[in-house]
Structures are given as C-alpha cells and as structure tokens.
C-alpha cells in the first residue's frame, strides 16, 4: 500500500521536462517574433503617417503663398528680398540634382480694417487711412500694404492708427469702412540638404517650418504674350494646355492617358518673363518630395536617414529631378497645380 502511494507522488521525468521546456521556448520565440514584427510595423506606420503629414503641410504652405503671388501688384523691388513679384530659381539647366527655390511677393497678414471711408467726403483724395484694430508692431514704416488688392502703397509714417501712404487714393476710387488692410511681404522657400543639422527641412525665410522635406520642384505655365491663354511649349499638343506647357518641361510628365518621357520638351531654362513684374506666370506646378525620419537620425548631420528595419526603397521622379531608389529610405511625393490669385495682372 505504501509503495503504491510513493509511486503516485513521483514528478515529471527528465524527458518530460525537456519536452516542456522546448515547447515553452518555441511558443515564447513565436510570441516575441510576433511582438517584434508588430512593433516594427507600428514604428514604420508612424513614420509613414508623419511623412505624409509633412508632405501635405509643406504643400499647403507653398501653395498658399504662391497662389497670392503679386497680389495688389506691388512695384518691383518694393519688398526686401524680392527683386520682382516672382523670383524663381531652377536648380540646374536640364536635369536637376537638387531642390528648386522660389521667392514671391505675397500676402503676409491682415493688419486691420478701414475705420472710415477713404477718402472721407467731402475730401476727394487722401494719402492717409485710419486702420481699426491696428496693433503695435503689426506694421512699420516702409512696409507695403494693400486695400483688397485694388490699391497698394508703401507706409511712409505711422501715428497711432493713422497710416500715411506713398500713394494718393483719388476719386472716383473710394474704399468703404471695414475694407480689409493687408500687409505684403517677400517669402523665400528653400530646402536644406544632408549636410545641415537637422537635415531635410523646408525653410521659409530661413526658418525651418517642416521636417522631412527632401526636395521641392517647380514648373511654370506662362502667358508671355498677354492673350489670356497659357502659352504652348515645344513637344506638347498645339492649342491645348497640357503637362508639357509647364516649363522647364524636359522632365517626364503625364497628360491624361499620354505619358511623355524625359526630354520630350526642349525648354530647359526659365524664360525671363517668369522673373519679372508683373510675372507672366499663370499657374505653378508644385512637387514636394518627403523622406521618412528615423527617430535616431533626426538631429544627425550628414546622415542619409536610412532605416535599417526597412529593406525596400523608393525612387522618385519630380519634374526634372530623378531621386534614385536607396534601400532603407522611404519617400513620398505630392504634386499640385496652383493658379495665381492675381493672374489677371498684365
């Protein structure tokens, strides 16, 4: 009786323990692999979402300022930093190896509204306006302001809420009370390269505003002869606005079902009329190229921003720039055509 009880109290054999340990190890490794893969996927998804967000934000900012280029028709050289209403720089003649840049005269902000009609009857002309809601520092002497784009002048003097202007508002022109008063400014967009810390940033007047931007590429549709229609460019369809009518047009482009390879268009430099006042540009095709930001490389200069957990790569063709595929680098590109708000000027 005692022997049977002793036998019934025996534990696992060594073989049973070893089998149990092996099974537990396999299950643990499988669970760890799933957890690790899930974590890598989550990190990758976060980076992709942030990349797409950065590209959209950069596009929105560029489009907003470029759309208002030349609003109010400010005089050439009237805004520091801008020789003309639009000042475009294509990175290279022919195929680009880096980002383009652009400076535009555009709307900065609304500084207030007219407190009273200008000119105020019985006066038939005035060089002063009374601005309601004007705050200290919102406008300075030599700033350029515009009344709804219909009247533009330089501020010669400021006395409280009263601005003395360089131009006269003369009847029959008159602006009613509550007319918005807008300040104009020169805005310059550039992109930093890998040698800057941190790299790959979109700069607005030298200040970083969006991370993870590798390049901006710009092409311009022109009305140089002032006939109200976008000019035909070599390689495209005559009397039809197509993708090759944006210059420089030596990069590949797709127009509906037609795909044009690089080199179909022959305009490799920007015409002089692009950078003039008023500009001949009527539309701008903007392409923003973003690059995912590995967390460990955010503030590392000369870093390629490769992600060792990402084995794929993505090549991007943006206008006349071809960015080759590179393992470990995720990119996204977004293209938008923007019509200039003040395109009727000539």
C-alpha positions as CSV (number, residue, x, y, z in Angstrom):
1,X,0.0,0.0,0.0
2,X,2.8,2.4,0.9
3,X,4.7,1.6,-2.3
4,X,1.8,2.5,-4.4
5,X,1.4,5.8,-2.7
6,X,5.0,6.6,-3.2
7,X,4.8,5.9,-6.9
8,X,1.8,8.0,-7.3
9,X,3.7,11.0,-5.9
10,X,6.5,10.9,-8.5
11,X,7.1,14.2,-10.6
12,X,7.9,14.7,-14.3
13,X,10.7,12.7,-15.8
14,X,13.7,14.5,-17.3
15,X,12.4,13.8,-20.8
16,X,9.1,15.3,-20.0
17,X,10.7,18.4,-18.5
18,X,12.9,18.8,-21.6
19,X,9.9,18.5,-23.9
20,X,8.0,21.1,-21.8
21,X,11.0,23.5,-22.0
22,X,11.3,23.1,-25.8
23,X,7.6,23.7,-26.3
24,X,7.7,26.7,-24.0
25,X,10.7,28.1,-25.8
26,X,9.1,27.7,-29.2
27,X,5.9,29.5,-28.0
28,X,8.0,32.3,-26.4
29,X,10.1,32.8,-29.5
30,X,7.0,32.9,-31.7
31,X,5.3,35.4,-29.4
32,X,8.5,37.5,-29.3
33,X,8.7,37.4,-33.1
34,X,5.1,38.5,-33.5
35,X,5.6,41.2,-30.9
36,X,8.8,42.5,-32.6
37,X,7.2,42.4,-36.0
38,X,4.2,44.3,-34.7
39,X,6.4,46.9,-33.1
40,X,8.4,47.4,-36.2
41,X,5.2,47.7,-38.3
42,X,3.8,50.2,-35.8
43,X,7.0,52.3,-36.0
44,X,7.0,52.1,-39.8
45,X,3.4,53.1,-39.9
46,X,4.0,56.0,-37.6
47,X,6.9,57.2,-39.8
48,X,4.8,56.8,-42.9
49,X,1.9,58.8,-41.5
50,X,4.3,61.5,-40.3
51,X,5.9,61.5,-43.7
52,X,2.6,62.0,-45.5
53,X,1.6,64.7,-43.0
54,X,4.8,66.6,-43.5
55,X,4.4,66.5,-47.3
56,X,0.8,67.7,-47.2
57,X,1.8,70.5,-44.7
58,X,4.7,71.7,-46.9
59,X,2.4,71.7,-50.0
60,X,-0.3,73.7,-48.2
61,X,2.2,76.3,-47.1
62,X,3.9,76.6,-50.5
63,X,0.5,76.7,-52.3
64,X,-0.9,79.4,-50.0
65,X,2.0,81.8,-50.6
66,X,2.5,81.1,-54.3
67,X,-1.2,81.4,-55.0
68,X,-1.1,85.0,-53.7
69,X,2.0,86.0,-55.7
70,X,1.8,89.6,-57.0
71,X,-1.5,90.3,-55.1
72,X,-2.0,94.0,-55.2
73,X,0.6,94.4,-58.0
74,X,3.4,95.7,-55.8
75,X,6.2,97.5,-57.6
76,X,9.4,95.7,-58.4
77,X,11.9,96.0,-55.6
78,X,9.3,97.3,-53.1
79,X,9.7,94.4,-50.7
80,X,13.1,93.5,-49.3
81,X,14.3,90.1,-50.5
82,X,12.3,90.1,-53.8
83,X,13.6,91.9,-56.8
84,X,10.3,91.0,-58.6
85,X,6.9,89.7,-57.8
86,X,8.1,86.2,-58.6
87,X,11.7,85.2,-58.3
88,X,12.2,81.5,-59.3
89,X,15.4,79.5,-59.4
90,X,15.6,76.2,-61.2
91,X,18.3,74.2,-59.6
92,X,20.1,73.3,-62.8
93,X,19.9,73.7,-66.6
94,X,18.5,70.4,-67.7
95,X,18.2,67.5,-65.2
96,X,18.3,68.8,-61.6
97,X,20.4,67.2,-58.9
98,X,18.8,69.1,-56.0
99,X,15.7,71.2,-55.0
100,X,14.5,74.3,-56.6
101,X,13.8,77.6,-54.6
102,X,11.4,80.4,-55.0
103,X,10.8,83.9,-53.6
104,X,7.4,85.6,-54.1
105,X,5.7,88.9,-53.1
106,X,2.6,87.7,-51.3
107,X,0.2,88.5,-48.5
108,X,1.6,88.4,-45.0
109,X,-1.4,89.1,-42.8
110,X,-4.4,91.4,-42.3
111,X,-3.4,94.2,-40.0
112,X,-6.9,95.7,-39.6
113,X,-9.8,97.3,-41.5
114,X,-10.6,100.8,-42.5
115,X,-12.2,102.7,-39.6
116,X,-13.8,105.1,-42.1
117,X,-14.3,105.5,-45.8
118,X,-11.2,106.6,-47.7
119,X,-11.2,109.3,-48.9
120,X,-13.8,110.6,-46.4
121,X,-16.2,113.1,-48.0
122,X,-16.1,115.9,-48.7
123,X,-12.5,115.2,-49.5
124,X,-11.8,113.9,-53.0
125,X,-8.4,112.5,-52.2
126,X,-6.2,111.3,-49.3
127,X,-2.8,109.9,-48.5
128,X,-3.9,108.8,-45.0
129,X,-6.0,105.9,-43.8
130,X,-7.4,105.2,-40.3
131,X,-7.0,101.5,-39.5
132,X,-9.3,99.9,-37.0
133,X,-7.8,97.0,-35.0
134,X,-4.2,98.1,-35.7
135,X,-1.9,96.7,-33.0
136,X,1.6,97.9,-32.1
137,X,4.3,96.4,-34.3
138,X,1.9,94.9,-36.9
139,X,3.0,97.4,-39.5
140,X,6.2,99.5,-39.8
141,X,7.4,102.4,-41.9
142,X,8.4,101.2,-45.4
143,X,6.1,98.2,-45.2
144,X,3.8,97.7,-48.2
145,X,0.1,97.5,-47.6
146,X,-2.9,96.9,-50.0
147,X,-6.6,97.5,-49.7
148,X,-8.1,94.3,-51.1
149,X,-5.5,94.2,-53.8
150,X,-7.1,97.3,-55.6
151,X,-4.8,99.9,-54.0
152,X,-1.2,99.3,-52.9
153,X,1.2,101.7,-51.3
154,X,4.2,102.0,-49.0
155,X,3.7,103.2,-45.4
156,X,5.6,106.5,-45.0
157,X,4.6,107.3,-41.5
158,X,2.5,105.9,-38.6
159,X,0.7,108.0,-35.9
160,X,-1.4,105.7,-33.7
161,X,-3.9,104.1,-36.0
162,X,-3.3,106.5,-38.9
163,X,-1.0,105.5,-41.7
164,X,0.4,108.0,-44.2
165,X,0.9,106.3,-47.6
166,X,3.2,106.9,-50.5
167,X,0.3,107.0,-53.0
168,X,-2.9,109.0,-53.1
169,X,-6.3,107.5,-53.0
170,X,-8.1,109.7,-55.6
171,X,-11.8,109.9,-56.5
172,X,-13.6,108.2,-58.2
173,X,-11.8,105.4,-56.3
174,X,-13.1,105.1,-52.8
175,X,-12.9,102.3,-50.2
176,X,-15.7,101.9,-47.6
177,X,-15.3,101.4,-43.9
178,X,-14.4,97.8,-42.9
179,X,-12.3,97.3,-46.0
180,X,-9.5,94.8,-45.1
181,X,-6.0,96.3,-44.9
182,X,-3.4,93.6,-45.8
183,X,0.4,93.8,-45.3
184,X,2.5,92.3,-48.1
185,X,5.8,90.5,-47.7
186,X,8.6,88.7,-49.6
187,X,8.6,85.0,-48.8
188,X,11.5,82.7,-49.8
189,X,11.3,78.9,-49.8
190,X,14.4,76.7,-49.8
191,X,15.3,73.1,-48.7
192,X,18.3,72.0,-46.6
193,X,20.4,69.0,-47.6
194,X,22.0,66.2,-45.7
195,X,25.0,68.4,-44.5
196,X,22.8,70.6,-42.3
197,X,21.8,69.7,-38.8
198,X,19.0,68.8,-38.8
199,X,18.8,67.8,-42.5
200,X,15.9,67.8,-45.0
201,X,13.9,70.8,-43.8
202,X,11.7,73.2,-45.7
203,X,12.8,76.7,-44.8
204,X,10.6,79.8,-45.1
205,X,12.7,82.9,-45.0
206,X,15.5,80.9,-43.4
207,X,13.3,79.5,-40.6
208,X,12.6,75.7,-40.6
209,X,8.8,75.1,-40.8
210,X,8.5,71.4,-41.9
211,X,10.8,68.5,-41.2
212,X,11.5,65.6,-43.6
213,X,11.3,67.5,-46.9
214,X,14.0,66.4,-49.3
215,X,13.1,68.5,-52.4
216,X,10.7,70.9,-53.9
217,X,10.4,71.1,-57.7
218,X,8.5,73.8,-59.6
219,X,7.3,74.3,-63.1
220,X,5.5,77.3,-64.6
221,X,2.7,77.8,-67.1
222,X,3.1,81.2,-68.8
223,X,1.1,83.8,-70.6
224,X,4.0,85.8,-72.0
225,X,2.1,87.4,-74.9
226,X,-0.8,88.5,-72.6
227,X,-3.6,87.0,-74.7
228,X,-5.2,85.4,-71.6
229,X,-4.2,81.9,-72.6
230,X,-1.3,79.7,-71.4
231,X,1.4,79.6,-74.0
232,X,2.1,76.4,-75.9
233,X,5.6,74.9,-75.4
234,X,7.6,72.7,-77.6
235,X,6.7,69.0,-77.5
236,X,3.1,69.3,-76.4
237,X,-0.2,69.4,-78.3
238,X,-0.8,72.7,-80.1
239,X,-3.6,74.9,-78.9
240,X,-4.2,72.6,-75.9
241,X,-3.0,73.1,-72.4
242,X,-1.0,70.0,-71.4
243,X,1.6,69.0,-68.9
244,X,4.5,70.0,-71.3
245,X,3.3,73.6,-71.3
246,X,4.8,74.0,-67.8
247,X,8.5,75.0,-68.0
248,X,11.1,73.7,-67.6
249,X,9.5,70.8,-69.4
250,X,12.4,68.5,-70.0
251,X,11.3,66.1,-67.3
252,X,8.7,63.3,-67.8
253,X,5.1,64.1,-67.4
254,X,1.7,62.5,-67.8
255,X,-1.2,64.2,-69.6
256,X,-4.4,62.2,-69.3
257,X,-3.6,58.8,-70.9
258,X,-0.5,60.2,-72.6
259,X,2.9,59.7,-70.9
260,X,5.7,61.9,-72.1
261,X,9.3,60.6,-71.4
262,X,12.0,62.9,-70.2
263,X,13.5,65.0,-73.0
264,X,10.3,65.4,-75.0
265,X,10.1,69.0,-74.0
266,X,13.0,71.2,-75.0
267,X,12.6,74.2,-72.6
268,X,15.3,73.5,-70.0
269,X,15.7,77.0,-68.5
270,X,13.2,79.5,-67.1
271,X,12.2,82.3,-69.6
272,X,13.0,85.8,-68.4
273,X,9.3,86.7,-68.2
274,X,8.9,84.3,-65.2
275,X,11.0,86.6,-63.1
276,X,9.6,90.0,-64.0
277,X,7.0,92.4,-62.7
278,X,4.3,91.7,-63.4
279,X,5.2,88.0,-63.9
280,X,3.9,86.1,-66.9
281,X,3.3,83.0,-64.7
282,X,-0.4,82.0,-64.5
283,X,0.0,78.6,-62.9
284,X,2.7,76.8,-60.9
285,X,3.0,73.0,-60.7
286,X,4.5,72.2,-57.3
287,X,6.0,68.8,-56.4
288,X,7.1,68.2,-52.8
289,X,9.3,65.2,-52.0
290,X,9.3,64.0,-48.4
291,X,11.6,61.5,-46.7
292,X,10.7,59.4,-43.6
293,X,12.6,60.4,-40.4
294,X,14.1,57.5,-38.4
295,X,14.0,58.7,-34.8
296,X,17.6,58.0,-34.1
297,X,18.7,60.2,-37.0
298,X,16.7,63.3,-36.5
299,X,19.5,65.7,-35.5
300,X,22.5,63.9,-37.1
301,X,24.3,65.9,-39.8
302,X,25.4,64.1,-42.9
303,X,23.0,61.3,-42.2
304,X,21.3,59.6,-45.0
305,X,18.2,58.9,-42.8
306,X,18.3,55.2,-43.7
307,X,16.1,52.9,-41.6
308,X,17.8,49.5,-41.1
309,X,14.4,47.9,-40.4
310,X,13.2,48.9,-43.9
311,X,14.7,46.9,-46.7
312,X,12.7,48.5,-49.5
313,X,13.4,51.7,-51.3
314,X,11.6,54.2,-53.4
315,X,12.7,56.2,-56.5
316,X,11.0,59.5,-57.1
317,X,10.8,61.5,-60.4
318,X,9.9,65.1,-59.7
319,X,9.8,67.3,-62.7
320,X,13.4,67.4,-64.0
321,X,14.9,65.7,-60.9
322,X,15.3,62.0,-60.5
323,X,16.0,60.7,-57.0
324,X,17.3,57.2,-57.2
325,X,16.0,54.4,-55.0
326,X,18.0,53.6,-51.9
327,X,17.4,50.7,-49.5
328,X,16.1,51.8,-46.2
329,X,14.7,55.2,-47.4
330,X,11.0,55.8,-47.6
331,X,9.8,58.7,-49.8
332,X,6.5,60.2,-50.8
333,X,5.8,62.8,-53.5
334,X,2.8,65.1,-53.9
335,X,2.1,67.3,-56.9
336,X,-0.4,70.1,-57.1
337,X,-1.2,72.8,-59.7
338,X,-1.8,76.2,-58.2
339,X,-3.4,79.1,-60.1
340,X,-2.0,82.6,-59.2
341,X,-4.7,84.6,-57.4
342,X,-3.7,87.8,-59.2
343,X,-3.1,86.2,-62.6
344,X,-5.2,88.8,-64.5
345,X,-2.5,91.4,-64.0
346,X,-0.6,92.4,-67.1
